[in-house]
Amino acid sequence: MLTIAAGNLAALGLLIEQLVYAKAADGRSLLIAALQVWLTNIIVFGLAYWELDRGGPVSRTQQPRDELPLADFRFSQDENDDAVGEVADGAGKTSDWVPTLMDYLYVSVTNSTAFSPTDTMPLSTRAKLLMAVQGVAALTTSLLVIARAVSILH
């Protein structure tokens, strides 16, 4: 996974070079390359979050909650046990809810589109660092593609 992340960041560097120095022949190839970098960014970081949080997916599903390592992320389901009935029924304490890969992919998507956490907050230093790298990569990709698209329109 680290190799894919490093390769994707290298691809982002190549994309930046193509965008800044206008070496690409057509806008379509730049947009496709940017989309590939952005989607790979989402998938790689979603998988990284899933693998790192509280010892990984196997630990989260096999060990009792009180025996898990400290959480890297704070999901709203972990705090909803005192909410209204229909919300509290899905809370971690009452339903034994554990985050799935889809939950971590959602965190990755929102971090790549909003460039910040939305409903799931990073708690550990490593989660904050990963989210920062992901957010900066997504922001850089978006800004450069938008800037290049605007310059093509003029």
C-alpha positions in Angstrom: 0.0 0.0 0.0 2.9 2.4 0.8 4.3 1.6 -2.7 1.0 2.5 -4.3 0.8 5.7 -2.3 4.4 6.7 -3.2 3.8 5.8 -6.9 0.6 7.9 -6.9 2.4 10.9 -5.4 5.1 10.5 -8.1 2.3 10.4 -10.7 0.9 13.6 -9.1 4.4 15.2 -9.5 4.4 14.2 -13.2 0.9 15.6 -13.6 2.0 18.8 -12.0 4.9 19.0 -14.4 2.6 18.4 -17.4 0.1 21.1 -16.2 2.7 23.7 -15.3 4.8 23.4 -18.4 1.9 22.6 -20.7 3.6 19.6 -22.2 0.4 17.6 -22.7 -1.1 17.8 -26.1 -4.7 17.7 -25.1 -6.9 18.6 -22.1 -8.7 15.2 -22.2 -5.5 13.3 -21.3 -4.8 15.7 -18.5 -8.3 15.3 -17.0 -8.1 11.5 -17.2 -4.7 11.5 -15.5 -5.9 13.9 -12.8 -9.0 11.7 -12.2 -6.8 8.6 -12.0 -4.5 10.3 -9.4 -7.5 11.6 -7.4 -9.3 8.2 -7.3 -6.2 6.3 -6.5 -5.5 8.8 -3.7 -9.0 8.1 -2.3 -8.6 4.3 -2.5 -5.1 4.2 -1.1 -5.8 6.4 1.9 -9.1 4.7 2.6 -7.3 1.4 2.7 -4.6 2.9 4.9 -7.2 4.3 7.4 -8.9 0.9 7.4 -5.7 -1.0 8.1 -4.3 1.3 10.8 -7.3 2.2 13.0 -7.5 0.3 16.3 -5.2 -2.5 15.1 -6.8 -3.2 11.8 -10.1 -4.8 10.6 -9.4 -8.2 12.1 -8.7 -6.7 15.6 -11.8 -4.5 15.4 -14.1 -7.5 14.6 -12.5 -10.1 16.8 -11.6 -8.3 20.0 -13.9 -6.8 22.6 -14.0 -3.0 22.3 -12.3 -2.4 25.7 -9.3 -4.5 24.6 -8.7 -2.7 21.3 -5.7 -0.3 20.9 -6.5 3.5 21.0 -8.6 4.7 18.1 -7.1 6.7 15.3 -10.5 8.1 14.2 -13.6 9.2 16.1 -16.7 8.1 14.3 -20.0 9.7 15.2 -21.4 6.2 15.9 -19.1 6.0 18.8 -20.8 9.0 20.4 -24.5 8.4 19.6 -25.5 6.2 22.5 -27.3 9.1 24.3 -29.0 10.4 21.1 -32.7 9.9 20.1 -33.8 6.2 19.9 -33.4 5.6 16.2 -29.9 7.1 16.3 -28.8 5.5 19.5 -29.9 2.1 18.2 -27.0 2.3 15.7 -24.4 3.5 18.1 -21.3 1.6 18.8 -22.1 0.8 22.4 -25.7 -0.4 21.8 -25.3 -2.2 18.4 -21.6 -3.3 18.7 -21.0 -1.2 15.5 -17.5 -1.3 14.1 -16.3 0.7 11.1 -16.1 -1.2 7.8 -14.0 -0.5 4.7 -16.8 1.6 3.3 -16.7 3.9 6.4 -13.0 4.5 5.8 -13.5 5.0 2.0 -16.1 7.6 2.9 -13.6 9.4 5.2 -11.1 9.3 2.4 -13.7 10.7 -0.1 -14.8 13.5 2.2 -11.2 14.4 3.0 -10.4 14.6 -0.7 -13.4 16.7 -1.6 -13.7 19.0 1.4 -9.9 18.9 2.0 -10.7 18.3 5.7 -12.4 15.8 8.0 -16.2 16.1 8.0 -17.9 13.8 10.5 -15.0 11.6 11.4 -12.2 13.3 13.3 -8.5 12.1 13.3 -7.3 11.4 16.8 -3.8 10.1 16.5 -0.8 11.9 15.1 -0.4 9.3 12.3 -4.1 9.7 11.3 -3.7 13.5 11.2 -0.5 13.2 9.1 -2.1 10.8 6.6 -5.1 13.1 6.3 -2.9 16.1 5.8 -0.9 14.4 3.0 -4.1 13.2 1.4 -5.8 16.6 1.6 -2.8 18.5 0.2 -2.5 16.0 -2.7 -6.2 16.3 -3.5 -6.1 20.1 -3.2 -3.0 20.3 -5.5 -4.6 18.1 -8.1 -7.9 20.0 -8.1 -6.3 23.5 -8.1 -3.9 22.7 -10.9 -6.5 21.0 -13.1 -8.9 23.9 -12.6 -6.2 26.5 -13.3 -5.2 24.7 -16.4 -8.8 24.3 -17.5 -9.4 28.1 -17.0 -6.2 28.9 -19.0 -7.4 26.7 -21.9 -10.7 28.5 -22.0 -9.1 31.9 -22.5 
